[in-house]
Amino acid sequence: MKSLRLSIIGLTAFIISVPGYIAMGQNRGLKTITEDELRYHLEFLGSEEFRGRETPSPELEIATLYLGNWSKAAGLKPFLSDGSFYQTIPITVGSVSEANTRLRVTNGGIENTFYYAESFGGSFSQTGSCNGDVVFVGLGLVYPEKEWDDLKDIDMYGKIVMIMDAQHPDNSFDLGFTYSYRLSSRIREIRNRGAAGVLVIIDPEREGKRKSGQKIFADIPSGRMAVLYDSQLRGAPRSQSQGAAGNRPTRPYAPFMQADISHSVASSILGIPENEVADMFYTSGKGVQVQGQVLPNTMINLNVEVSTEPSTTRNVLGLIEGTDPELKNEFIVICAHHDHLGISDGEIIAGADDNGSGTVGLMEIAQALVADPPKRSVIIAWFTGEERGFIGSQYFINNLGIPVEMIDACLNMDMISRNNIDSLYLVGSNLLSSELDAAIHNANKASGINFGFDYLYSNLTHPQSVYFRSDQYPHIRFGIPSVWFFSGFTHDYHTPADITANVDYQKMLKVTRLVYLAAFKIGNMKGMLKLDVNPEVISRGAHNLPTRSLFENTR
């Protein structure tokens, strides 16, 4: 590890010091944004040597240093009053006690005890327990197009729900649906329906690794989960009704435990041999529903013990000062998160698209704005900990150092390098300000970039709850017109296949140039973007935090 860090730091220093590498003064604005430079940065930051840039980790810290050093060399100024490019955020880091974290299964009066890291694992960040009756729901999948609904007529309120880590075998690829049958989306839906916790039966491949001696549960990022101190969070938590259809009861916002379990644990819960657990995966793989069942004689008791210690993680914040003596006191935030998920099952989740693409796109935009600044000032923000719950963006917007009312707009780039080269999702651009949406459209048309825009994920009730899932969301809660530029989900999302070899650099170039042009246009407008869409939000500020229409559908 030490030699790896030294080699990366050495390469970083070399890159930053190469004479003439940053083409300041040679071209202005748009011409400085090039595919070659996007590729150059991404092949470095998106490489396996960064081990997935988990929050917190030495590799993420190296990426942070890379961005900070680059910002200084590129001509950005520090945004922070202390003259630093780095905003240090206090976090707690948890370490799970393997000896004292146990899962007890009582089935028909017989109790079996299973231990953490040996038979189950999970991303546990705090000490606690989860107890209750068990409901098994097969895949836990709702797939109307195939008349498949594992959750129909299932009462899971307050119960522990067990599902299989498997997907429907239908290989059709529909951008609007693909993510909804992913495991994380299924778990979110189960939580929204009031479950107290979820147990996920690992697939046969992972079970085989476990039986061969590989410590697969030790590679789940439990014990490294970073949690923002409660004192740094502001505003009402988002409603648990998001993504829930109809008027079914939802559980109040509360701790929710999720664990991956081995086939031996599943066997104990279901009261069947382990080979029959494997058979369930074979059955679902043929497109046949595995029958769910209520298990009235089975109780689960999951006790988790986590020791915590203080730590830190860092945002990188740069400033491009506006050229107008008055308007330079108003700010546009352009942001991307530079963290990702680290390692799972011994495999690196490199995060080239998510969000290496946005990270390096932001570097190119910063370079372009230094070459030709707009009238308003621009804050360039690389946020940490997005994958752990918006740690960086939450802290930033709550600790600005300037009045939040002076933030004109937030333009967020997250996953900008995949799917149809001529299509792009705009998430939230039309929810607070028609002028924000118009500025993006005008830049798109005038430049000849000509994306076809899709607003699918601006719907607050969309089953994937995409609107709530990136760093523009903490900004929009304050009434700041905000947008997430998003190229859409792929089968590689949050998997080891999200690597630089699968990146479409032409798509990435188009998105980066569009965001730059939109920011430049907004930065030169006569006044700040008007808040003219939502009648509940007519001014920027913390008074908007309780506004329900910003965090749940009320229309």
C-alpha positions as CSV (number, residue, x, y, z in Angstrom):
1,M,0.0,0.0,0.0
2,K,2.8,2.4,0.9
3,S,4.6,1.9,-2.4
4,L,1.4,2.3,-4.3
5,R,0.7,5.6,-2.6
6,L,4.2,6.9,-3.3
7,S,4.0,5.9,-6.9
8,I,0.6,7.7,-7.4
9,I,1.8,10.8,-5.6
10,G,4.9,10.8,-7.7
11,L,2.9,10.5,-10.9
12,T,0.5,13.3,-9.6
13,A,3.4,15.6,-9.0
14,F,4.8,14.9,-12.5
15,I,1.5,15.6,-14.2
16,I,1.0,18.8,-12.3
17,S,4.5,20.1,-13.1
18,V,4.6,19.3,-16.8
19,P,5.3,22.7,-18.5
20,G,2.6,23.9,-20.8
21,Y,0.3,21.0,-19.8
22,I,-2.6,23.4,-18.9
23,A,-3.3,25.4,-22.0
24,M,-4.1,28.7,-20.3
25,G,-3.8,31.7,-22.5
26,Q,-3.5,29.6,-25.7
27,N,-7.2,29.2,-26.3
28,R,-10.2,30.8,-24.7
29,G,-13.2,29.1,-23.2
30,L,-14.8,26.4,-25.3
31,K,-11.6,25.5,-27.2
32,T,-9.8,24.5,-24.1
33,I,-12.2,21.6,-23.5
34,T,-10.8,18.7,-25.4
35,E,-11.3,14.9,-25.6
36,D,-7.6,14.3,-25.1
37,E,-7.5,16.0,-21.7
38,L,-10.7,14.3,-20.6
39,R,-9.2,11.0,-21.4
40,Y,-5.8,11.9,-19.9
41,H,-7.3,12.8,-16.5
42,L,-9.9,9.9,-16.4
43,E,-7.4,7.2,-17.3
44,F,-5.5,8.3,-14.2
45,L,-8.3,9.0,-11.7
46,G,-10.4,6.1,-13.0
47,S,-7.6,3.5,-12.8
48,E,-7.7,0.5,-10.5
49,E,-4.8,1.9,-8.5
50,F,-7.3,4.3,-6.9
51,R,-9.2,1.2,-5.5
52,G,-12.6,2.7,-6.1
53,R,-12.0,6.0,-4.2
54,E,-14.0,5.0,-1.2
55,T,-14.9,7.6,1.5
56,P,-12.7,7.7,3.5
57,S,-9.6,6.0,2.1
58,P,-6.0,6.9,1.3
59,E,-6.8,6.6,-2.4
60,L,-9.6,9.1,-2.2
61,E,-7.3,11.4,-0.3
62,I,-4.7,11.1,-3.1
63,A,-7.5,12.0,-5.7
64,T,-8.4,15.0,-3.5
65,L,-4.8,16.1,-3.5
66,Y,-4.6,15.7,-7.3
67,L,-7.6,17.9,-7.8
68,G,-6.4,20.6,-5.3
69,N,-2.9,20.7,-6.8
70,W,-4.4,20.9,-10.3
71,S,-6.7,23.7,-9.3
72,K,-3.9,25.8,-8.1
73,A,-1.8,25.1,-11.3
74,A,-4.8,25.9,-13.5
75,G,-5.3,29.3,-12.0
76,L,-8.3,28.8,-9.7
77,K,-8.3,30.7,-6.4
78,P,-9.2,29.1,-3.1
79,F,-12.9,29.6,-2.3
80,L,-12.4,29.2,1.5
81,S,-11.5,32.2,3.6
82,D,-8.5,30.4,5.1
83,G,-6.8,30.3,1.6
84,S,-7.1,26.5,1.2
85,F,-8.6,24.5,-1.6
86,Y,-9.6,21.8,0.9
87,Q,-12.8,21.9,3.0
88,T,-12.3,19.5,5.9
89,I,-15.4,17.7,7.0
90,P,-15.7,15.9,10.4
91,I,-17.0,12.4,10.1
92,T,-17.2,9.3,12.2
93,V,-15.8,5.9,10.9
94,G,-17.3,2.8,12.3
95,S,-15.6,-0.6,12.9
96,V,-17.9,-3.6,13.2
97,S,-17.1,-6.1,16.0
98,E,-17.1,-9.5,14.4
99,A,-17.4,-11.3,17.8
100,N,-20.4,-9.3,19.0
101,T,-22.3,-8.8,15.8
102,R,-24.6,-11.8,15.5
103,L,-27.7,-12.9,13.6
104,R,-29.9,-15.3,15.6
105,V,-32.6,-17.4,13.8
106,T,-35.3,-19.0,15.8
107,N,-37.3,-21.5,13.7
108,G,-39.9,-23.7,15.3
109,G,-38.3,-23.2,18.7
110,I,-34.8,-24.1,17.5
111,E,-32.2,-21.3,17.6
112,N,-29.2,-21.0,15.4
113,T,-26.5,-18.2,15.8
114,F,-24.5,-16.9,12.9
115,Y,-21.5,-14.5,13.1
116,Y,-20.6,-11.4,11.1
117,A,-18.0,-11.8,8.3
118,E,-18.4,-15.6,8.5
119,S,-22.0,-16.0,7.5
120,F,-23.3,-12.6,6.9
121,G,-22.2,-9.0,6.3
122,G,-23.5,-5.5,5.8
123,S,-22.8,-1.8,5.7
124,F,-23.4,-1.2,9.4
125,S,-22.5,2.3,10.6
126,Q,-23.9,2.2,14.1
127,T,-24.7,-0.1,17.0
128,G,-28.3,-1.4,17.0
129,S,-30.6,-4.3,16.7
130,C,-33.4,-5.4,14.3
131,N,-35.9,-8.0,15.5
132,G,-39.1,-9.3,14.0
133,D,-41.1,-11.8,12.0
134,V,-39.8,-12.8,8.6
135,V,-41.4,-12.5,5.1
136,F,-39.7,-14.1,2.1
137,V,-40.6,-12.4,-1.2
138,G,-38.5,-14.1,-3.8
139,L,-36.7,-11.5,-5.9
140,G,-38.7,-8.7,-4.3
141,L,-39.3,-7.5,-7.9
142,V,-42.2,-5.6,-9.3
143,Y,-42.1,-5.9,-13.1
144,P,-45.6,-5.0,-14.6
145,E,-44.5,-5.6,-18.2
146,K,-44.0,-9.3,-17.4
147,E,-47.0,-9.5,-15.0
148,W,-44.5,-10.2,-12.2
149,D,-45.1,-8.7,-8.8
150,D,-43.4,-10.4,-5.8
151,L,-44.8,-7.8,-3.4
152,K,-48.5,-8.0,-4.3
153,D,-50.7,-8.4,-1.2
154,I,-47.6,-8.8,1.1
155,D,-47.9,-7.2,4.5
156,M,-44.3,-6.3,5.3
157,Y,-44.8,-3.4,7.7
158,G,-42.4,-3.7,10.6
159,K,-41.2,-7.1,9.4
160,I,-37.8,-8.3,8.2
161,V,-38.0,-9.1,4.5
162,M,-35.8,-11.7,2.8
163,I,-35.0,-11.5,-0.9
164,M,-32.7,-13.1,-3.4
165,D,-29.8,-11.3,-5.1
166,A,-30.9,-12.3,-8.6
167,Q,-32.4,-10.5,-11.5
168,H,-35.1,-11.3,-14.0
169,P,-33.6,-13.2,-17.0
170,D,-35.1,-10.8,-19.5
171,N,-32.1,-9.3,-21.3
172,S,-34.0,-6.5,-22.9
173,F,-32.4,-3.2,-22.1
174,D,-34.8,-0.4,-21.4
175,L,-33.3,2.8,-20.0
176,G,-36.5,3.7,-18.2
177,F,-36.7,0.3,-16.5
178,T,-33.3,-1.2,-16.2
179,Y,-32.5,0.2,-12.8
180,S,-35.8,-0.7,-11.3
181,Y,-35.0,-4.4,-11.1
182,R,-31.5,-3.8,-9.7
183,L,-31.1,-4.9,-6.1
184,S,-30.7,-1.5,-4.5
185,S,-33.9,-0.2,-6.1
186,R,-35.8,-3.3,-4.9
187,I,-34.5,-2.8,-1.4
188,R,-35.6,0.9,-1.5
189,E,-39.1,-0.1,-2.5
190,I,-39.3,-2.6,0.3
191,R,-38.1,0.0,2.8
192,N,-40.7,2.5,1.4
193,R,-43.4,-0.1,2.1
194,G,-42.6,-0.1,5.8
195,A,-40.2,-3.0,6.3
196,A,-37.9,-2.9,9.3
197,G,-35.0,-4.5,7.5
198,V,-33.9,-6.6,4.6
199,L,-31.8,-9.8,4.4
200,V,-30.4,-10.5,0.9
201,I,-29.5,-14.1,0.0
202,I,-26.2,-14.0,-1.9
203,D,-26.1,-15.5,-5.3
204,P,-24.6,-18.9,-6.0
205,E,-21.4,-17.4,-7.4
206,R,-20.7,-15.5,-4.2
207,E,-21.7,-18.5,-2.1
208,G,-19.2,-20.6,-4.0
209,K,-16.5,-18.0,-3.2
210,R,-17.5,-18.1,0.5
211,K,-17.3,-21.9,0.7
212,S,-13.9,-21.8,-1.0
213,G,-12.6,-19.7,1.9
214,Q,-12.8,-16.2,0.4
215,K,-13.9,-13.7,2.9
216,I,-16.6,-12.1,0.8
217,F,-18.4,-10.4,3.6
218,A,-15.2,-8.7,4.9
219,D,-15.1,-6.8,1.6
220,I,-18.5,-5.2,2.1
221,P,-17.6,-1.6,3.0
222,S,-18.9,-2.0,6.5
223,G,-16.6,-0.6,9.2
224,R,-15.5,2.0,6.7
225,M,-18.9,3.8,6.4
226,A,-18.5,7.5,7.0
227,V,-21.3,9.2,8.7
228,L,-21.8,12.9,8.9
229,Y,-22.3,14.2,12.4
230,D,-26.0,14.9,13.0
231,S,-25.2,18.5,14.0
232,Q,-24.2,19.1,10.4
233,L,-27.5,18.1,8.9
234,R,-30.3,20.6,8.4
235,G,-33.8,20.3,7.2
236,A,-36.5,17.7,7.2
237,P,-35.5,14.2,6.1
238,R,-37.0,13.2,2.8
239,S,-40.3,11.4,3.0
240,Q,-40.3,7.6,3.0
241,S,-43.3,7.7,0.7
242,Q,-41.1,8.5,-2.3
243,G,-41.3,5.8,-4.9
244,A,-44.3,4.3,-3.2
245,A,-47.4,3.9,-5.3
246,G,-50.9,4.4,-3.9
247,N,-51.8,5.1,-0.3
248,R,-50.2,2.1,1.4
249,P,-48.8,2.8,4.9
250,T,-45.2,3.8,5.1
251,R,-42.8,3.6,8.0
252,P,-41.6,6.7,9.8
253,Y,-38.0,7.6,9.0
254,A,-36.0,5.3,11.2
255,P,-32.8,3.2,11.2
256,F,-33.1,0.4,8.6
257,M,-30.8,-2.6,8.7
258,Q,-29.7,-4.5,5.6
259,A,-27.5,-7.6,5.6
260,D,-26.2,-10.0,3.0
261,I,-26.6,-13.6,4.2
262,S,-25.1,-16.9,3.2
263,H,-27.1,-19.9,2.0
264,S,-26.6,-21.5,5.4
265,V,-28.5,-18.6,7.0
266,A,-31.2,-18.7,4.4
267,S,-31.5,-22.5,4.9
268,S,-32.0,-22.0,8.6
269,I,-34.7,-19.3,8.1
270,L,-36.6,-21.1,5.4
271,G,-36.3,-24.5,7.0
272,I,-35.0,-26.2,3.8
273,P,-31.6,-27.8,2.8
274,E,-28.9,-25.5,1.4
275,N,-29.2,-27.2,-2.1
276,E,-32.8,-26.1,-2.3
277,V,-31.7,-22.5,-1.6
278,A,-29.4,-22.8,-4.7
279,D,-32.3,-24.3,-6.6
280,M,-34.4,-21.2,-6.1
281,F,-31.8,-19.2,-8.1
282,Y,-31.9,-21.8,-10.9
283,T,-35.7,-21.4,-10.9
284,S,-35.7,-17.6,-11.1
285,G,-33.0,-17.8,-13.7
286,K,-35.5,-19.5,-16.0
287,G,-38.0,-16.7,-15.6
288,V,-40.2,-18.6,-13.1
289,Q,-41.3,-16.8,-9.9
290,V,-40.0,-18.2,-6.7
291,Q,-43.0,-18.4,-4.4
292,G,-42.8,-16.0,-1.5
293,Q,-44.1,-16.9,1.9
294,V,-44.8,-15.6,5.3
295,L,-42.8,-17.5,8.0
296,P,-45.0,-17.2,11.1
297,N,-42.8,-19.5,13.2
298,T,-39.5,-17.8,12.4
299,M,-38.0,-14.9,14.3
300,I,-34.9,-12.9,13.4
301,N,-32.7,-11.1,15.9
302,L,-29.9,-9.1,14.4
303,N,-27.5,-7.4,16.9
304,V,-24.8,-5.1,15.6
305,E,-22.0,-3.6,17.6
306,V,-20.0,-0.8,16.0
307,S,-17.2,1.1,17.6
308,T,-16.7,4.6,16.1
309,E,-13.8,7.1,16.0
310,P,-13.6,10.6,14.6
311,S,-12.0,11.1,11.2
312,T,-12.2,13.5,8.3
313,T,-12.8,13.7,4.6
314,R,-12.4,16.7,2.2
315,N,-14.1,18.6,-0.5
316,V,-12.1,20.5,-3.1
317,L,-13.3,24.0,-3.6
318,G,-12.0,26.5,-6.2
319,L,-13.1,30.0,-7.2
320,I,-13.2,31.8,-10.5
321,E,-13.9,35.4,-9.7
322,G,-16.4,37.2,-11.9
323,T,-15.4,40.1,-14.0
324,D,-18.2,42.5,-13.0
325,P,-17.6,44.5,-9.8
326,E,-21.2,44.0,-8.6
327,L,-22.2,40.6,-10.1
328,K,-19.0,38.9,-8.9
329,N,-20.7,38.8,-5.4
330,E,-23.2,36.3,-6.9
331,F,-22.1,32.7,-7.4
332,I,-22.8,29.7,-9.6
333,V,-21.9,26.3,-8.2
334,I,-20.6,23.8,-10.7
335,C,-20.0,20.4,-9.0
336,A,-19.2,16.7,-9.3
337,H,-18.5,14.1,-6.7
338,H,-15.1,12.4,-6.9
339,D,-15.6,9.5,-4.5
340,H,-17.0,6.1,-5.3
341,L,-17.6,2.7,-3.7
342,G,-14.2,1.1,-3.1
343,I,-14.0,-2.7,-3.2
344,S,-16.7,-5.4,-3.1
345,D,-16.2,-9.1,-3.0
346,G,-12.5,-8.5,-3.6
347,E,-13.2,-6.6,-6.8
348,I,-12.5,-2.9,-7.4
349,I,-15.5,-0.8,-8.3
350,A,-13.5,1.8,-10.2
351,G,-16.3,4.3,-10.9
352,A,-15.1,5.6,-14.3
353,D,-18.5,6.9,-15.3
354,D,-19.7,7.2,-11.7
355,N,-18.3,9.7,-11.2
356,G,-14.8,9.9,-12.7
357,S,-16.5,11.3,-15.8
358,G,-18.1,14.3,-14.0
359,T,-14.9,14.8,-12.0
360,V,-12.7,15.3,-15.0
361,G,-15.4,17.1,-16.9
362,L,-15.4,19.7,-14.1
363,M,-11.7,20.1,-14.5
364,E,-12.1,21.0,-18.1
365,I,-14.9,23.5,-17.3
366,A,-12.8,25.1,-14.7
367,Q,-10.0,25.5,-17.1
368,A,-12.3,27.0,-19.7
369,L,-13.8,29.5,-17.2
370,V,-10.3,30.6,-16.0
371,A,-9.5,31.4,-19.7
372,D,-12.7,33.5,-20.1
373,P,-14.5,34.2,-16.9
374,P,-18.2,35.3,-16.8
375,K,-19.5,38.3,-14.9
376,R,-20.6,36.3,-11.9
377,S,-18.2,34.3,-9.8
378,V,-18.1,30.5,-10.1
379,I,-17.5,28.0,-7.3
380,I,-15.9,24.8,-8.7
381,A,-16.8,22.0,-6.2
382,W,-15.5,18.5,-6.1
383,F,-17.6,16.8,-3.4
384,T,-16.6,13.9,-1.2
385,G,-18.9,11.2,0.1
386,E,-21.8,11.4,-2.3
387,E,-22.0,7.6,-2.3
388,R,-22.3,7.8,1.5
389,G,-25.2,10.2,1.6
390,F,-24.1,13.6,0.2
391,I,-21.5,14.1,3.0
392,G,-19.6,16.7,1.0
393,S,-22.5,18.6,-0.6
394,Q,-24.5,18.7,2.6
395,Y,-21.6,20.1,4.5
396,F,-20.8,22.6,1.8
397,I,-24.3,24.1,1.6
398,N,-24.6,24.3,5.4
399,N,-21.1,25.9,5.8
400,L,-20.9,28.2,2.9
401,G,-19.2,31.2,4.5
402,I,-21.4,33.4,2.2
403,P,-25.1,34.0,2.3
404,V,-26.9,31.1,0.6
405,E,-29.1,33.7,-1.0
406,M,-26.2,34.7,-3.2
407,I,-26.0,31.3,-4.9
408,D,-27.6,31.8,-8.3
409,A,-27.6,28.2,-9.5
410,C,-26.1,24.7,-9.0
411,L,-25.0,22.7,-12.1
412,N,-24.2,19.1,-11.1
413,M,-22.4,16.5,-13.3
414,D,-22.8,12.9,-12.3
415,M,-22.3,10.0,-14.8
416,I,-22.0,11.9,-18.1
417,S,-20.2,9.4,-20.3
418,R,-22.5,6.6,-21.4
419,N,-25.5,5.6,-23.5
420,N,-26.9,7.4,-26.6
421,I,-24.5,10.1,-27.7
422,D,-27.3,12.4,-28.7
423,S,-29.5,12.1,-25.5
424,L,-29.2,13.5,-22.0
425,Y,-31.3,13.5,-18.9
426,L,-31.9,16.8,-17.2
427,V,-32.9,16.2,-13.6
428,G,-34.6,19.1,-11.9
429,S,-33.8,21.9,-14.3
430,N,-37.5,22.8,-14.8
431,L,-38.7,22.5,-11.1
432,L,-37.8,26.0,-9.8
433,S,-36.7,28.3,-12.6
434,S,-37.9,28.3,-16.2
435,E,-34.8,30.5,-16.9
436,L,-32.4,27.7,-15.9
437,D,-34.1,25.3,-18.2
438,A,-34.1,27.8,-21.0
439,A,-30.5,28.7,-20.6
440,I,-29.6,25.0,-21.0
441,H,-31.8,24.7,-24.1
442,N,-30.4,27.9,-25.6
443,A,-26.8,26.8,-25.1
444,N,-27.6,23.4,-26.5
445,K,-29.1,24.8,-29.7
446,A,-26.8,27.7,-30.3
447,S,-23.7,25.6,-30.0
448,G,-25.0,22.9,-32.3
449,I,-24.5,20.2,-29.6
450,N,-28.2,19.4,-30.1
451,F,-28.9,16.9,-27.3
452,G,-32.4,15.5,-27.1
453,F,-33.3,16.2,-23.5
454,D,-35.3,13.7,-21.3
455,Y,-37.0,14.8,-18.1
456,L,-38.0,11.3,-17.0
457,Y,-36.1,11.5,-13.7
458,S,-37.4,15.0,-12.7
459,N,-40.6,13.3,-11.5
460,L,-40.5,13.2,-7.7
461,T,-42.6,10.0,-7.7
462,H,-40.4,8.1,-10.2
463,P,-39.9,4.6,-8.7
464,Q,-36.1,5.0,-8.8
465,S,-36.2,8.3,-6.8
466,V,-33.5,9.6,-9.1
467,Y,-34.2,13.3,-8.3
468,F,-33.0,12.7,-4.7
469,R,-29.8,10.8,-5.5
470,S,-27.1,13.3,-6.4
471,D,-25.4,16.5,-5.2
472,Q,-27.8,19.0,-6.7
473,Y,-30.5,17.8,-4.2
474,P,-29.1,19.5,-1.1
475,H,-28.9,22.8,-3.1
476,I,-32.4,22.6,-4.4
477,R,-33.7,22.1,-0.8
478,F,-32.5,25.7,-0.2
479,G,-34.5,27.0,-3.1
480,I,-31.5,27.2,-5.4
481,P,-32.3,26.4,-9.1
482,S,-30.4,23.2,-9.7
483,V,-29.9,20.6,-12.3
484,W,-28.2,17.2,-12.6
485,F,-26.7,16.5,-16.0
486,F,-27.0,12.7,-16.3
487,S,-26.4,10.2,-19.1
488,G,-28.4,7.5,-17.6
489,F,-28.0,4.1,-16.0
490,T,-26.2,1.1,-17.5
491,H,-25.7,-2.5,-16.6
492,D,-22.3,-1.5,-15.3
493,Y,-23.7,0.9,-12.7
494,H,-22.0,0.2,-9.3
495,T,-20.2,-2.8,-10.6
496,P,-16.5,-3.7,-11.5
497,A,-17.4,-3.2,-15.2
498,D,-17.6,0.6,-14.7
499,I,-14.1,1.1,-16.2
500,T,-12.5,3.6,-18.6
501,A,-12.7,1.1,-21.4
502,N,-16.4,1.5,-21.5
503,V,-16.5,5.3,-21.5
504,D,-17.8,7.2,-24.5
505,Y,-15.4,10.2,-24.6
506,Q,-17.3,11.9,-27.4
507,K,-20.5,11.9,-25.2
508,M,-18.5,13.1,-22.3
509,L,-17.0,15.9,-24.4
510,K,-20.5,17.0,-25.5
511,V,-21.9,17.1,-22.0
512,T,-18.9,19.0,-20.6
513,R,-19.1,21.7,-23.3
514,L,-22.8,22.0,-22.8
515,V,-22.4,22.6,-19.0
516,Y,-19.7,25.1,-19.6
517,L,-21.8,27.0,-22.1
518,A,-24.9,27.0,-19.8
519,A,-22.8,28.2,-16.9
520,F,-21.2,30.9,-19.0
521,K,-24.7,32.1,-20.2
522,I,-26.1,32.1,-16.6
523,G,-23.0,33.8,-15.4
524,N,-23.6,36.7,-17.8
525,M,-27.3,37.2,-17.3
526,K,-28.5,40.6,-16.1
527,G,-30.2,39.2,-13.0
528,M,-30.2,36.0,-11.0
529,L,-32.4,33.2,-12.2
530,K,-36.0,33.9,-11.4
531,L,-37.9,31.5,-9.2
532,D,-41.0,31.3,-11.3
533,V,-42.1,27.6,-11.3
534,N,-43.0,26.5,-7.8
535,P,-45.3,29.0,-6.0
536,E,-44.0,27.7,-2.7
537,V,-40.5,28.7,-3.5
538,I,-40.1,32.4,-4.3
539,S,-36.8,33.2,-2.7
540,R,-33.5,31.4,-1.9
541,G,-32.7,30.5,1.6
542,A,-32.9,28.0,4.6
543,H,-36.6,28.9,5.0
544,N,-37.3,26.5,2.1
545,L,-36.0,23.4,4.0
546,P,-39.5,22.4,5.3
547,T,-41.1,23.0,1.9
548,R,-42.7,19.6,1.2
549,S,-42.9,20.1,-2.6
550,L,-39.0,20.0,-2.6
551,F,-38.8,16.6,-1.1
552,E,-42.1,14.8,-1.9
553,N,-44.8,15.0,-4.5
554,T,-47.7,17.2,-3.2
555,R,-49.3,18.0,-6.5
